[in-house]
Amino acid sequence: MQEIDISQFRKQLSNGKERKKAPVVTASKRDLTAILQTDIQFPWQTQLKEKYKEAFYYELGTLIQAGVDVKNALEIINSSIKDKKYGQTIKELEEELISGLSLSEAMLKGEQFNEYEISCIRIGEETGRMEEIVVELSKFYGKKIKNKRKLISSLSYPIIVLTTAFGAVFFMLQVVVPMFADVFKQFGGQLPWLTQQVVKLSDLFKNYTLWILLLLGSLYFLVYYFRKKEQVRSIRSTVLLKMPVFGDLVHKIYLARFCSSLSLLVGNSVPLVRSISMVKNMISFYPFEKSLEQIEQDIINGKSFHESLKQFDIFPNKLVQLIKVGEEVNQMENLLKKVSEQYNEEVEFKVQTVSGMIEPLLIIFLGLIVGLILVAMYLPMFQISNSF
């Protein structure tokens, strides 16, 4: 078999990806954000990480475009993979292709790829549009990862600051306030109201810290254990969507994902009912799953797509009207793609806005809490000094 110059393709792949200039951030914040954005793979998770899927489809599309057949393309991709599970997956695909299976059939035999990906690959094989399909899958996972990281970035700094604030307050209530309280008892007299409340709160933390931690741990365990229960998923998603600012951000991220995935399927002549079923199984967010389940049945019963969407508040009226136009002029794919791009732009803008606003507000909040405790501790000293 003719040797293939792997370095040539690697150079082409690395040069082909456009990279935006990263915003300037401090080293500590960048490191903390990077930790929170790490794609963790647990032992019970069978599918590939999304970052590997993005790389796999991008490289496969580029190699097919360069005239390399799928089997040799897999061999080239596998030649420089360092991750053991990722490399084993590609190797298994290559072996299945040698045995006579198609790529979609090989992907179906394992558990590393979902129904959405396998169906898209099968469409590419049947229509001769494999290159286009795998590139679109790469873009899909790229946008999904980008949106996830935007959401984590917007939440990471508030979580870090709030955790630090809680730690500082906890330390003051557990250590600093009791020291002042002992001093106040020696002087006697009536303490100011604010000081009394802070001392009571300190006693509460001191006496019931273990019980509070056990209660929080139990609540976390219960939520985690029943996380797949329908009622828990419904409550969790409702609370998330009702959160100020972040709820709207999450909503638009899932709307963008819904539009982009449906656009890819509809654009490749997958029947609408089948497309909705695949998107429903892929989007792991309860309100979308539940609504798409009903929409699928409505369309089977003869209802139009936009009329079915109109029943659910999770789909904005603007999206419903655009889909109605798309149905009428047979331009569903293009309209969904444009709407997805618009939602992605809105998410990016909102993340930047929220990040810029929330940081100073949290610093002010932390300063007020610590300052309030310090004032409560120093008020009795002012009273004592005035009495002399």
C-alpha positions as a Markdown table, in Angstrom:
| # | Residue | x | y | z |
|---|---|---|---|---|
| 1 | Met | 0.0 | 0.0 | 0.0 |
| 2 | Gln | 1.3 | 3.5 | -0.9 |
| 3 | Glu | 2.7 | 5.4 | 2.0 |
| 4 | Ile | 0.8 | 8.6 | 2.9 |
| 5 | Asp | 2.5 | 11.7 | 4.1 |
| 6 | Ile | 0.8 | 12.2 | 7.4 |
| 7 | Ser | 2.7 | 15.4 | 8.2 |
| 8 | Gln | 1.3 | 17.1 | 5.1 |
| 9 | Phe | -2.2 | 16.5 | 6.2 |
| 10 | Arg | -1.5 | 17.4 | 9.8 |
| 11 | Lys | -0.1 | 20.8 | 8.6 |
| 12 | Gln | -3.2 | 21.3 | 6.5 |
| 13 | Leu | -5.5 | 20.4 | 9.4 |
| 14 | Ser | -3.8 | 22.7 | 11.8 |
| 15 | Asn | -3.7 | 25.6 | 9.4 |
| 16 | Gly | -7.3 | 25.1 | 8.4 |
| 17 | Lys | -8.8 | 26.0 | 11.7 |
| 18 | Glu | -9.5 | 29.6 | 12.3 |
| 19 | Arg | -8.7 | 30.8 | 15.8 |
| 20 | Lys | -10.0 | 34.0 | 17.3 |
| 21 | Lys | -7.8 | 36.2 | 19.5 |
| 22 | Ala | -8.4 | 35.3 | 23.1 |
| 23 | Pro | -9.4 | 38.1 | 25.5 |
| 24 | Val | -6.8 | 39.2 | 28.0 |
| 25 | Val | -7.3 | 37.7 | 31.4 |
| 26 | Thr | -5.2 | 37.4 | 34.5 |
| 27 | Ala | -3.2 | 34.2 | 35.0 |
| 28 | Ser | -5.1 | 33.1 | 38.1 |
| 29 | Lys | -8.5 | 33.6 | 36.5 |
| 30 | Arg | -7.4 | 31.9 | 33.3 |
| 31 | Asp | -6.1 | 28.9 | 35.3 |
| 32 | Leu | -9.3 | 28.6 | 37.4 |
| 33 | Thr | -11.5 | 28.9 | 34.3 |
| 34 | Ala | -9.4 | 26.2 | 32.5 |
| 35 | Ile | -9.9 | 23.8 | 35.5 |
| 36 | Leu | -13.7 | 24.4 | 35.4 |
| 37 | Gln | -13.8 | 23.9 | 31.7 |
| 38 | Thr | -11.9 | 20.6 | 31.7 |
| 39 | Asp | -13.9 | 17.9 | 29.9 |
| 40 | Ile | -14.0 | 15.1 | 32.5 |
| 41 | Gln | -14.7 | 11.6 | 31.4 |
| 42 | Phe | -16.1 | 9.3 | 34.1 |
| 43 | Pro | -15.6 | 5.5 | 33.9 |
| 44 | Trp | -19.3 | 4.8 | 33.3 |
| 45 | Gln | -19.4 | 7.2 | 30.3 |
| 46 | Thr | -19.1 | 5.1 | 27.1 |
| 47 | Gln | -19.2 | 7.9 | 24.5 |
| 48 | Leu | -16.2 | 9.8 | 23.3 |
| 49 | Lys | -15.6 | 13.3 | 24.6 |
| 50 | Glu | -17.1 | 16.0 | 22.5 |
| 51 | Lys | -13.7 | 17.6 | 21.8 |
| 52 | Tyr | -12.5 | 14.4 | 20.3 |
| 53 | Lys | -15.6 | 14.1 | 18.2 |
| 54 | Glu | -15.1 | 17.6 | 16.9 |
| 55 | Ala | -11.4 | 16.8 | 16.0 |
| 56 | Phe | -12.4 | 13.4 | 14.4 |
| 57 | Tyr | -15.0 | 14.8 | 12.1 |
| 58 | Tyr | -12.9 | 17.8 | 11.1 |
| 59 | Glu | -9.9 | 15.7 | 10.2 |
| 60 | Leu | -12.0 | 13.1 | 8.5 |
| 61 | Gly | -13.7 | 15.8 | 6.4 |
| 62 | Thr | -10.4 | 17.4 | 5.4 |
| 63 | Leu | -8.8 | 14.1 | 4.5 |
| 64 | Ile | -11.9 | 13.0 | 2.4 |
| 65 | Gln | -11.7 | 16.4 | 0.6 |
| 66 | Ala | -8.0 | 15.7 | -0.1 |
| 67 | Gly | -9.0 | 12.5 | -1.9 |
| 68 | Val | -8.2 | 10.0 | 0.9 |
| 69 | Asp | -10.6 | 7.1 | 1.3 |
| 70 | Val | -12.2 | 6.6 | 4.7 |
| 71 | Lys | -10.1 | 3.6 | 5.7 |
| 72 | Asn | -6.8 | 5.4 | 5.1 |
| 73 | Ala | -8.2 | 8.5 | 6.6 |
| 74 | Leu | -8.9 | 6.6 | 9.9 |
| 75 | Glu | -5.3 | 5.3 | 9.8 |
| 76 | Ile | -3.9 | 8.8 | 9.4 |
| 77 | Ile | -6.1 | 10.1 | 12.2 |
| 78 | Asn | -5.1 | 7.3 | 14.5 |
| 79 | Ser | -1.4 | 7.7 | 13.9 |
| 80 | Ser | -1.0 | 10.7 | 16.2 |
| 81 | Ile | -3.7 | 10.2 | 18.8 |
| 82 | Lys | -2.4 | 10.1 | 22.3 |
| 83 | Asp | -5.6 | 9.4 | 24.2 |
| 84 | Lys | -6.0 | 5.7 | 24.7 |
| 85 | Lys | -9.8 | 5.5 | 24.5 |
| 86 | Tyr | -10.0 | 7.7 | 21.5 |
| 87 | Gly | -7.2 | 5.8 | 19.7 |
| 88 | Gln | -8.9 | 2.5 | 20.5 |
| 89 | Thr | -12.2 | 3.7 | 19.1 |
| 90 | Ile | -10.7 | 4.8 | 15.8 |
| 91 | Lys | -8.7 | 1.5 | 15.6 |
| 92 | Glu | -11.9 | -0.5 | 16.1 |
| 93 | Leu | -13.6 | 1.5 | 13.3 |
| 94 | Glu | -10.7 | 0.8 | 11.0 |
| 95 | Glu | -10.9 | -2.9 | 11.7 |
| 96 | Glu | -14.6 | -3.0 | 11.0 |
| 97 | Leu | -14.1 | -1.2 | 7.7 |
| 98 | Ile | -11.5 | -3.9 | 6.7 |
| 99 | Ser | -14.0 | -6.6 | 7.5 |
| 100 | Gly | -16.4 | -5.1 | 5.0 |
| 101 | Leu | -18.7 | -2.8 | 7.0 |
| 102 | Ser | -19.5 | 0.7 | 6.1 |
| 103 | Leu | -18.5 | 3.6 | 8.5 |
| 104 | Ser | -22.0 | 4.0 | 9.8 |
| 105 | Glu | -22.3 | 0.3 | 10.4 |
| 106 | Ala | -19.0 | 0.3 | 12.2 |
| 107 | Met | -20.1 | 3.2 | 14.4 |
| 108 | Leu | -23.3 | 1.4 | 15.2 |
| 109 | Lys | -21.5 | -1.6 | 16.6 |
| 110 | Gly | -19.9 | 0.4 | 19.4 |
| 111 | Glu | -21.3 | 2.8 | 22.1 |
| 112 | Gln | -19.0 | 5.7 | 21.4 |
| 113 | Phe | -21.3 | 7.5 | 18.9 |
| 114 | Asn | -25.0 | 8.5 | 19.3 |
| 115 | Glu | -27.9 | 7.9 | 17.0 |
| 116 | Tyr | -27.7 | 11.4 | 15.6 |
| 117 | Glu | -24.1 | 11.0 | 14.4 |
| 118 | Ile | -24.7 | 7.5 | 12.9 |
| 119 | Ser | -27.8 | 8.6 | 11.0 |
| 120 | Cys | -25.9 | 11.6 | 9.6 |
| 121 | Ile | -23.0 | 9.4 | 8.5 |
| 122 | Arg | -25.4 | 6.9 | 6.9 |
| 123 | Ile | -27.0 | 9.8 | 5.0 |
| 124 | Gly | -23.6 | 10.9 | 3.8 |
| 125 | Glu | -22.8 | 7.4 | 2.5 |
| 126 | Glu | -26.1 | 7.1 | 0.7 |
| 127 | Thr | -26.1 | 10.5 | -0.9 |
| 128 | Gly | -22.4 | 10.8 | -1.6 |
| 129 | Arg | -22.1 | 13.9 | 0.6 |
| 130 | Met | -19.9 | 12.4 | 3.2 |
| 131 | Glu | -17.4 | 15.3 | 3.2 |
| 132 | Glu | -20.1 | 17.8 | 3.7 |
| 133 | Ile | -21.8 | 15.8 | 6.5 |
| 134 | Val | -18.7 | 15.2 | 8.6 |
| 135 | Val | -17.7 | 18.9 | 8.3 |
| 136 | Glu | -21.1 | 19.9 | 9.5 |
| 137 | Leu | -20.9 | 17.4 | 12.4 |
| 138 | Ser | -17.5 | 19.0 | 13.3 |
| 139 | Lys | -19.1 | 22.5 | 13.3 |
| 140 | Phe | -22.0 | 21.2 | 15.3 |
| 141 | Tyr | -19.8 | 19.8 | 18.1 |
| 142 | Gly | -17.5 | 22.9 | 17.9 |
| 143 | Lys | -20.4 | 25.2 | 18.5 |
| 144 | Lys | -21.7 | 22.9 | 21.3 |
| 145 | Ile | -18.3 | 23.0 | 23.0 |
| 146 | Lys | -18.0 | 26.7 | 22.5 |
| 147 | Asn | -21.4 | 27.4 | 24.0 |
| 148 | Lys | -20.7 | 25.1 | 27.0 |
| 149 | Arg | -17.5 | 26.9 | 27.7 |
| 150 | Lys | -19.1 | 30.2 | 27.5 |
| 151 | Leu | -21.7 | 29.2 | 30.0 |
| 152 | Ile | -19.0 | 27.7 | 32.3 |
| 153 | Ser | -16.9 | 30.9 | 31.9 |
| 154 | Ser | -19.9 | 33.1 | 32.9 |
| 155 | Leu | -20.6 | 30.9 | 35.9 |
| 156 | Ser | -17.1 | 30.1 | 37.1 |
| 157 | Tyr | -16.1 | 33.5 | 38.4 |
| 158 | Pro | -19.3 | 34.1 | 40.4 |
| 159 | Ile | -19.0 | 30.6 | 41.9 |
| 160 | Ile | -15.3 | 31.2 | 42.8 |
| 161 | Val | -16.1 | 34.6 | 44.4 |
| 162 | Leu | -19.2 | 33.3 | 46.3 |
| 163 | Thr | -17.2 | 30.3 | 47.6 |
| 164 | Thr | -14.4 | 32.6 | 48.8 |
| 165 | Ala | -17.0 | 34.9 | 50.4 |
| 166 | Phe | -18.6 | 32.0 | 52.2 |
| 167 | Gly | -15.2 | 30.7 | 53.4 |
| 168 | Ala | -14.3 | 34.1 | 54.7 |
| 169 | Val | -17.6 | 34.6 | 56.5 |
| 170 | Phe | -17.5 | 31.1 | 57.9 |
| 171 | Phe | -14.0 | 31.7 | 59.3 |
| 172 | Met | -15.0 | 35.0 | 60.8 |
| 173 | Leu | -18.1 | 33.5 | 62.4 |
| 174 | Gln | -16.2 | 30.4 | 63.7 |
| 175 | Val | -13.0 | 32.1 | 64.9 |
| 176 | Val | -13.1 | 35.9 | 64.9 |
| 177 | Val | -16.6 | 36.5 | 66.3 |
| 178 | Pro | -16.2 | 34.1 | 69.3 |
| 179 | Met | -13.0 | 35.8 | 70.3 |
| 180 | Phe | -14.7 | 39.2 | 70.4 |
| 181 | Ala | -17.7 | 37.7 | 72.1 |
| 182 | Asp | -15.5 | 36.4 | 75.0 |
| 183 | Val | -14.1 | 39.9 | 75.4 |
| 184 | Phe | -17.5 | 41.5 | 75.4 |
| 185 | Lys | -18.7 | 39.1 | 78.2 |
| 186 | Gln | -15.8 | 40.3 | 80.4 |
| 187 | Phe | -16.9 | 43.9 | 80.1 |
| 188 | Gly | -20.6 | 43.1 | 80.6 |
| 189 | Gly | -23.4 | 45.5 | 79.6 |
| 190 | Gln | -25.9 | 45.5 | 76.8 |
| 191 | Leu | -24.5 | 44.8 | 73.3 |
| 192 | Pro | -25.8 | 46.7 | 70.2 |
| 193 | Trp | -28.6 | 44.9 | 68.3 |
| 194 | Leu | -26.4 | 44.2 | 65.3 |
| 195 | Thr | -23.6 | 42.7 | 67.4 |
| 196 | Gln | -26.2 | 40.5 | 69.2 |
| 197 | Gln | -27.4 | 39.1 | 65.9 |
| 198 | Val | -23.9 | 38.4 | 64.6 |
| 199 | Val | -23.0 | 36.6 | 67.8 |
| 200 | Lys | -26.2 | 34.5 | 67.6 |
| 201 | Leu | -25.4 | 33.6 | 64.1 |
| 202 | Ser | -21.9 | 32.6 | 65.2 |
| 203 | Asp | -23.2 | 30.4 | 67.9 |
| 204 | Leu | -25.6 | 28.8 | 65.4 |
| 205 | Phe | -22.7 | 28.0 | 63.1 |
| 206 | Lys | -20.5 | 26.8 | 65.9 |
| 207 | Asn | -23.1 | 24.4 | 67.4 |
| 208 | Tyr | -24.7 | 23.1 | 64.2 |
| 209 | Thr | -21.9 | 23.1 | 61.6 |
| 210 | Leu | -21.8 | 19.4 | 61.4 |
| 211 | Trp | -25.5 | 19.0 | 61.1 |
| 212 | Ile | -25.6 | 21.7 | 58.4 |
| 213 | Leu | -22.9 | 20.0 | 56.4 |
| 214 | Leu | -24.7 | 16.6 | 56.8 |
| 215 | Leu | -27.9 | 18.2 | 55.6 |
| 216 | Leu | -26.3 | 19.8 | 52.6 |
| 217 | Gly | -24.5 | 16.5 | 51.8 |
| 218 | Ser | -27.7 | 14.5 | 52.1 |
| 219 | Leu | -29.6 | 16.9 | 49.8 |
| 220 | Tyr | -26.8 | 16.7 | 47.2 |
| 221 | Phe | -26.8 | 12.9 | 47.4 |
| 222 | Leu | -30.6 | 12.7 | 47.0 |
| 223 | Val | -30.6 | 15.1 | 44.0 |
| 224 | Tyr | -27.7 | 13.1 | 42.4 |
| 225 | Tyr | -29.3 | 9.7 | 43.1 |
| 226 | Phe | -32.7 | 10.7 | 41.7 |
| 227 | Arg | -31.3 | 13.0 | 39.0 |
| 228 | Lys | -32.7 | 10.9 | 36.2 |
| 229 | Lys | -36.2 | 10.8 | 37.7 |
| 230 | Glu | -38.7 | 12.8 | 35.6 |
| 231 | Gln | -39.9 | 15.0 | 38.5 |
| 232 | Val | -36.3 | 15.9 | 39.6 |
| 233 | Arg | -35.3 | 16.8 | 36.0 |
| 234 | Ser | -38.4 | 18.9 | 35.6 |
| 235 | Ile | -37.8 | 20.8 | 38.8 |
| 236 | Arg | -34.1 | 21.3 | 38.1 |
| 237 | Ser | -34.7 | 22.6 | 34.6 |
| 238 | Thr | -37.5 | 24.9 | 35.8 |
| 239 | Val | -35.3 | 26.4 | 38.5 |
| 240 | Leu | -32.4 | 26.8 | 36.0 |
| 241 | Leu | -34.6 | 28.6 | 33.4 |
| 242 | Lys | -36.1 | 30.9 | 36.1 |
| 243 | Met | -32.7 | 32.1 | 37.3 |
| 244 | Pro | -32.1 | 35.8 | 36.4 |
| 245 | Val | -29.8 | 36.3 | 33.4 |
| 246 | Phe | -28.4 | 32.7 | 33.4 |
| 247 | Gly | -31.8 | 31.2 | 32.7 |
| 248 | Asp | -32.1 | 33.1 | 29.4 |
| 249 | Leu | -28.5 | 32.2 | 28.6 |
| 250 | Val | -29.2 | 28.5 | 29.0 |
| 251 | His | -32.4 | 28.7 | 27.0 |
| 252 | Lys | -30.7 | 30.3 | 24.0 |
| 253 | Ile | -27.8 | 27.8 | 24.1 |
| 254 | Tyr | -30.3 | 24.9 | 23.8 |
| 255 | Leu | -32.3 | 26.7 | 21.2 |
| 256 | Ala | -29.2 | 27.2 | 19.1 |
| 257 | Arg | -28.4 | 23.5 | 19.5 |
| 258 | Phe | -31.9 | 22.5 | 18.5 |
| 259 | Cys | -31.9 | 24.7 | 15.4 |
| 260 | Ser | -28.4 | 23.7 | 14.2 |
| 261 | Ser | -29.0 | 19.9 | 14.6 |
| 262 | Leu | -32.4 | 20.0 | 13.0 |
| 263 | Ser | -31.1 | 22.1 | 10.1 |
| 264 | Leu | -28.4 | 19.5 | 9.4 |
| 265 | Leu | -30.9 | 16.7 | 9.3 |
| 266 | Val | -33.6 | 18.4 | 7.3 |
| 267 | Gly | -31.0 | 19.7 | 4.8 |
| 268 | Asn | -30.0 | 16.1 | 4.1 |
| 269 | Ser | -33.6 | 15.0 | 3.3 |
| 270 | Val | -34.2 | 13.2 | 6.6 |
| 271 | Pro | -38.0 | 13.1 | 7.2 |
| 272 | Leu | -39.2 | 15.7 | 9.7 |
| 273 | Val | -40.6 | 13.2 | 12.2 |
| 274 | Arg | -37.4 | 11.2 | 12.1 |
| 275 | Ser | -35.3 | 14.3 | 12.5 |
| 276 | Ile | -37.4 | 15.4 | 15.6 |
| 277 | Ser | -37.0 | 12.0 | 17.1 |
| 278 | Met | -33.2 | 12.1 | 16.7 |
| 279 | Val | -32.9 | 15.6 | 18.0 |
| 280 | Lys | -35.1 | 14.7 | 21.0 |
| 281 | Asn | -32.7 | 11.8 | 21.9 |
| 282 | Met | -29.7 | 14.0 | 21.5 |
| 283 | Ile | -30.7 | 17.1 | 23.5 |
| 284 | Ser | -30.4 | 16.2 | 27.2 |
| 285 | Phe | -32.6 | 19.0 | 28.5 |
| 286 | Tyr | -35.9 | 18.0 | 30.0 |
| 287 | Pro | -38.2 | 20.8 | 28.6 |
| 288 | Phe | -37.0 | 20.2 | 25.0 |
| 289 | Glu | -37.2 | 16.4 | 25.3 |
| 290 | Lys | -40.7 | 16.5 | 26.7 |
| 291 | Ser | -42.0 | 19.0 | 24.2 |
| 292 | Leu | -40.4 | 17.3 | 21.2 |
| 293 | Glu | -41.9 | 14.0 | 22.3 |
| 294 | Gln | -45.4 | 15.6 | 22.0 |
| 295 | Ile | -44.5 | 17.5 | 18.8 |
| 296 | Glu | -43.4 | 14.2 | 17.2 |
| 297 | Gln | -46.8 | 12.7 | 17.9 |
| 298 | Asp | -48.7 | 15.8 | 16.7 |
| 299 | Ile | -46.9 | 15.7 | 13.3 |
| 300 | Ile | -47.7 | 12.0 | 12.9 |
| 301 | Asn | -51.3 | 12.9 | 13.6 |
| 302 | Gly | -51.3 | 15.5 | 10.8 |
| 303 | Lys | -50.5 | 18.7 | 12.6 |
| 304 | Ser | -48.0 | 21.1 | 11.1 |
| 305 | Phe | -44.6 | 21.7 | 12.7 |
| 306 | His | -45.1 | 25.3 | 13.6 |
| 307 | Glu | -48.5 | 24.7 | 15.1 |
| 308 | Ser | -47.1 | 21.9 | 17.3 |
| 309 | Leu | -44.2 | 24.2 | 18.4 |
| 310 | Lys | -46.7 | 27.0 | 19.3 |
| 311 | Gln | -48.1 | 24.9 | 22.2 |
| 312 | Phe | -44.9 | 25.1 | 24.2 |
| 313 | Asp | -43.4 | 28.2 | 25.8 |
| 314 | Ile | -39.9 | 26.9 | 25.5 |
| 315 | Phe | -40.0 | 27.8 | 21.8 |
| 316 | Pro | -40.2 | 31.6 | 21.2 |
| 317 | Asn | -42.9 | 33.0 | 19.0 |
| 318 | Lys | -40.2 | 34.5 | 16.7 |
| 319 | Leu | -38.8 | 31.0 | 16.0 |
| 320 | Val | -42.3 | 29.6 | 15.5 |
| 321 | Gln | -43.1 | 32.2 | 12.9 |
| 322 | Leu | -39.8 | 31.7 | 11.0 |
| 323 | Ile | -40.4 | 27.9 | 10.9 |
| 324 | Lys | -43.9 | 28.6 | 9.6 |
| 325 | Val | -42.3 | 30.7 | 6.8 |
| 326 | Gly | -39.8 | 27.9 | 6.2 |
| 327 | Glu | -42.5 | 25.3 | 5.8 |
| 328 | Glu | -44.4 | 27.5 | 3.3 |
| 329 | Val | -41.4 | 28.4 | 1.1 |
| 330 | Asn | -39.6 | 25.1 | 1.6 |
| 331 | Gln | -36.5 | 26.8 | 3.1 |
| 332 | Met | -36.5 | 25.2 | 6.5 |
| 333 | Glu | -32.8 | 24.3 | 6.4 |
| 334 | Asn | -31.6 | 27.9 | 5.7 |
| 335 | Leu | -33.9 | 29.5 | 8.1 |
| 336 | Leu | -32.9 | 27.2 | 10.9 |
| 337 | Lys | -29.3 | 27.7 | 10.2 |
| 338 | Lys | -29.6 | 31.5 | 10.3 |
| 339 | Val | -31.7 | 31.4 | 13.5 |
| 340 | Ser | -29.0 | 29.1 | 15.1 |
| 341 | Glu | -26.3 | 31.6 | 14.2 |
| 342 | Gln | -28.3 | 34.5 | 15.6 |
| 343 | Tyr | -28.8 | 32.6 | 18.9 |
| 344 | Asn | -25.1 | 31.9 | 19.1 |
| 345 | Glu | -24.3 | 35.6 | 18.6 |
| 346 | Glu | -26.8 | 36.6 | 21.3 |
| 347 | Val | -25.2 | 34.0 | 23.7 |
| 348 | Glu | -21.8 | 35.4 | 23.0 |
| 349 | Phe | -22.9 | 39.0 | 23.6 |
| 350 | Lys | -24.8 | 38.2 | 26.8 |
| 351 | Val | -21.9 | 36.2 | 28.3 |
| 352 | Gln | -19.6 | 39.2 | 27.7 |
| 353 | Thr | -22.1 | 41.6 | 29.2 |
| 354 | Val | -22.8 | 39.4 | 32.2 |
| 355 | Ser | -19.2 | 38.8 | 32.9 |
| 356 | Gly | -18.4 | 42.5 | 32.8 |
| 357 | Met | -21.3 | 43.3 | 35.2 |
| 358 | Ile | -21.2 | 40.5 | 37.7 |
| 359 | Glu | -17.5 | 40.8 | 38.8 |
| 360 | Pro | -17.7 | 44.2 | 40.4 |
| 361 | Leu | -21.1 | 43.4 | 41.9 |
| 362 | Leu | -19.8 | 40.3 | 43.6 |
| 363 | Ile | -16.7 | 42.2 | 44.9 |
| 364 | Ile | -19.1 | 44.8 | 46.4 |
| 365 | Phe | -21.3 | 42.1 | 47.9 |
| 366 | Leu | -18.3 | 40.4 | 49.5 |
| 367 | Gly | -17.0 | 43.7 | 50.9 |
| 368 | Leu | -20.4 | 44.5 | 52.4 |
| 369 | Ile | -20.8 | 41.2 | 54.1 |
| 370 | Val | -17.3 | 41.3 | 55.7 |
| 371 | Gly | -17.7 | 44.9 | 56.5 |
| 372 | Leu | -21.0 | 44.3 | 58.2 |
| 373 | Ile | -19.4 | 41.7 | 60.5 |
| 374 | Leu | -16.5 | 44.0 | 61.3 |
| 375 | Val | -18.8 | 46.9 | 62.1 |
| 376 | Ala | -20.9 | 44.6 | 64.4 |
| 377 | Met | -17.7 | 43.7 | 66.3 |
| 378 | Tyr | -16.4 | 47.2 | 66.7 |
| 379 | Leu | -19.6 | 48.8 | 67.8 |
| 380 | Pro | -19.3 | 47.7 | 71.4 |
| 381 | Met | -15.8 | 49.0 | 71.5 |
| 382 | Phe | -17.0 | 52.4 | 70.5 |
| 383 | Gln | -19.6 | 52.3 | 73.2 |
| 384 | Ile | -17.0 | 51.3 | 75.8 |
| 385 | Ser | -14.7 | 54.1 | 74.7 |
| 386 | Asn | -17.5 | 56.7 | 74.9 |
| 387 | Ser | -18.5 | 55.6 | 78.4 |
| 388 | Phe | -15.1 | 56.6 | 79.8 |
